[in-house]
Amino acid sequence: MLVKILQKEKGFTLIELLIVIAIIMIVASFAFPVFSNIQNSTLLKDASDQCLQAARQAKNSSCSGKDNNDHGLYFQHSSEAKDKIVIFTGKTYLSRDTNKDIEISFEKTISLSNTFTDNQIIFYQNSCLPDQNGIINISASSLSKNINLSINSIGIISE
């Protein structure tokens, strides 16, 4: 005589799988904005670090008398393209040596503004002093937060 032993099937039903997927999607929808803000905050901090580094590079090049000339920063703002900073060699941006330009472009979501006359600041050769003092404002379009860098009359660059 054959005795059949009924075994209970193991596994998940379709309903159980759909419920788990729905729960995962709900949790992910709450997590996405948090991760997006973290990414935008990181982009803002990176842009601030790049601006700070560019200002220090221009100042140090002038302090050391590099290329026997002044060095400066030019801030180029564009509503259609990426904002950028140009580290230049020369008395002004217009009279610079274009072969020595160093351009730093930022993400489209990053916006630069400044309080400098003609959107430029120049550090005088060997003295390290800027031609003016002012503030560089870096903001991210998706955040309500911005970072200000200041350059004072004796050339100290700070965040």
N, C-alpha and C positions, 0 to 999 in steps of 0.2 A: 504494500500500500504506500502510495506516495503522499507524503505530508507536505503540503505547501506552507511555507513560512512566509507570512506577509511581512515585508520590510517597509518601514516608513521611508518615504523619499526625502532626501535632504536637499536643501537649496532655498533660494529666495523666490518669492512670487513677484510678478510684475508690479503689483501695487506697492509692495515693500521697496522695490528698487526706485519707483517713481517718487515715493515719499522721501527717500534718502537724497535723491537728486534735487528735489525741491528745497529741502533744508540746506543743502550745500549752496544752492543758488542764492537763497536768502542771506546766508552768512557772507557770501562773496559780495553781494550788493552793498552790504554795510562796510566791508573792508576796502573796497575799491577807492572811495574818496579819501580815506586815510592814506593809502599808498600814493595816490596822486598828489596829495599835499606834501608828502615827504619828498617826492621827486622834485616838485616845484621849489620847495625850500632848499633842496640841494643845488638846483640850478642857480638860484639866487645867491647862495653862499659861494659857489664856484665863480660866478660873475664878479662878486665883490672881491674875492681873492685875486682874480685876474687884473682887475682895476688897480688894486693896491700894488701888485707886483709891477704893473706897467709904470705907475707913478714912481715907484722906487727905482726902477731901471733907468728911467729918464733922468731922475735926480742923480743917481750914481754915475751915469755917463757924463753928466755935466761936471760933477765934483772931481772926477778923475781927469777931466780935460780931453776926453775921448774925441778923436777927429778934430781937435783944436777948435771946437765950436760949442754953441749952446744946444740944449736938447729940450724937447717938450712933448706934450700930449695934445692931440686934437681929437675932439669928440664929434663923431658923425652920427646924427640921428636921422632915421628914415622911417616913415610910416609904412612903406611898402616892403622894405628889405630889412635885413638885420642891422642893428646898431653896431657901431664899431669904434674902437680907439686906434689912433695911429700914433706910434712913437716916432718922432721925427728928429732930424738933425738940421739945425739952422736957427736963424734969428726969429723967424715966424713960420707958420705952416705954409703960407703962400710962397715964401722964398726958400723953402727947404730943398735939400738934396733928396729927390724922390728915390734914388737908388738905395738909400739907407733906411727907407721907411720899414717899419714893422707894424703890420696890421693885426689887430685882435678883434675877431667877430664874435658876437654873442648870439644865443638862441633867439628866435623870433619872439618868444614870450618875455624876453628881458628887455627892459627899456632904460636908457641912460638919459639923465639930464644933469645940468651943471650950472654954476653961477659965474663962470669965467667969461670975460670979455672975448668975443669972437670964437667962443667954444674951444679955446686953447689956453694952456698954461705952459710957460717957458721957465726952465731952470738955467740960471746964468752959469757960464763956464767958470770953473774953479771956485766960485763962491758958494755954490749949492743953493743959493737963494732963488725963490720963485719970483716972477714978475708981478704976481698978485696972489691973494689968498682966496679960498673959496671951497665950495662943497660939490662933491659928485654924488648924485642920487641914483641908486640902482633899485629898480622895482621889477616885480614880476606881475604880468597882467592877471594871472589867475590867483594871486595872493593879495591880501590887504596889508601886506608887510613890505617895507623897503629898508634898504641899508644906506647910510650916509657915510662917505669918506670925506675927511676934511684935510686941507693943506693950509697950514697957517703961514704967516708972513716970514718966518724963519726957516720954512721948508719942512717942518715936521708933518708927516703924513700919518693920519690915524683913523681908526674906524669908530 
